[in-house]
Amino acid sequence: MESKKCLECNDKVIGRIDKKFCSDYCRNSYNNKINKESKNLIRNTNNRLRKNYKTLTELNISGKTKVSRRMLFDKGFDFKFITSLYITKTNNTYFYVYDQGYLELENERYLLVKQD
């Protein structure tokens, strides 16, 4: 009978017949290599969302605040990263990053809101 080899390091695998790795280290290392690109995308997206959330939270202390587009940009806010939309009956679109939201007003102004 031929012994199985670890998918990561090619050492002999001892144990159950369906075992693929010689150790937890090799299993983790192998899976980290396989999932590297998707993990980078997710990590980068979460970092942008976290930064946007922090910006909205810092600027919207009272729960309802008006700010300029420039103020958001200066704090590093990225309008491409949101978690949800809310469209009112009057067709106003609120963009949310978790429970912090904003509504675009006239003259490059924004109404920041906190969802209850």
C-alpha positions in Angstrom: 0.0 0.0 0.0 1.3 3.4 -1.0 1.5 6.0 1.8 -0.2 9.4 1.2 1.8 12.5 1.0 1.0 15.9 2.6 -0.4 18.4 0.0 1.8 21.1 1.4 5.2 19.6 2.3 5.0 16.1 0.7 5.9 14.4 4.0 4.2 11.2 4.9 0.6 11.5 6.2 -0.3 9.3 9.1 -3.8 8.8 10.4 -7.3 8.6 8.8 -7.5 7.4 5.3 -9.0 10.8 4.1 -6.4 12.9 5.8 -4.6 15.3 3.4 -2.0 17.1 5.6 0.7 16.0 8.0 -0.1 18.8 10.5 -2.3 21.7 11.3 0.6 24.0 10.2 0.6 22.5 6.7 -3.2 22.6 6.4 -3.3 26.3 7.4 -0.3 27.2 5.2 -1.9 25.4 2.2 -5.3 27.0 2.7 -3.8 30.5 3.2 -2.0 30.2 -0.2 -5.2 29.0 -1.9 -7.3 31.8 -0.5 -4.8 34.6 -0.6 -6.3 36.7 -3.4 -9.9 36.6 -2.0 -8.6 37.3 1.5 -6.8 40.4 0.3 -9.9 41.7 -1.5 -12.0 41.2 1.6 -9.4 42.7 3.9 -9.0 45.8 1.7 -12.7 46.2 1.4 -13.2 45.9 5.2 -10.5 48.4 5.8 -12.1 50.9 3.5 -15.5 50.3 5.1 -13.9 50.7 8.6 -12.3 54.0 7.5 -15.6 55.3 6.1 -17.4 54.4 9.2 -14.9 56.1 11.4 -15.1 59.2 9.3 -18.9 59.4 9.5 -18.8 58.7 13.2 -16.3 61.4 13.9 -18.2 64.0 11.9 -21.7 63.1 13.1 -21.5 63.5 16.8 -25.1 64.7 17.3 -26.8 62.1 15.1 -27.7 64.5 12.4 -25.1 66.9 10.9 -24.5 68.7 7.6 -21.0 68.6 6.1 -19.3 69.5 2.8 -18.0 67.0 0.3 -14.6 68.5 0.8 -14.7 67.7 4.5 -15.5 64.1 3.8 -12.7 63.9 1.1 -10.2 65.5 3.5 -10.9 62.8 6.0 -10.2 60.1 3.4 -13.9 59.1 2.8 -14.4 56.9 -0.2 -17.9 57.1 -1.7 -17.6 53.8 -3.5 -17.7 51.8 -0.2 -21.1 51.5 1.5 -23.0 48.6 3.1 -26.6 49.5 2.1 -29.0 51.9 0.6 -32.3 53.2 1.8 -34.7 54.9 -0.7 -37.5 56.9 0.9 -41.0 57.3 -0.4 -40.0 60.7 -1.8 -37.1 59.0 -3.7 -34.3 60.3 -1.5 -31.4 57.9 -1.4 -29.5 57.4 1.9 -26.2 55.6 1.6 -25.2 53.7 4.7 -22.0 52.3 6.2 -23.5 50.0 8.8 -25.6 52.4 11.0 -24.0 55.7 9.8 -25.6 57.2 6.7 -25.5 60.2 4.5 -27.9 61.9 2.0 -26.6 64.1 -0.8 -28.0 67.6 -0.6 -27.5 70.6 -3.0 -24.2 72.4 -3.5 -22.0 69.4 -2.6 -23.3 69.2 0.9 -24.3 66.1 2.8 -26.7 65.3 5.6 -25.1 62.7 8.0 -27.5 60.6 9.9 -27.3 57.8 12.4 -29.8 54.9 12.1 -31.7 54.1 15.3 
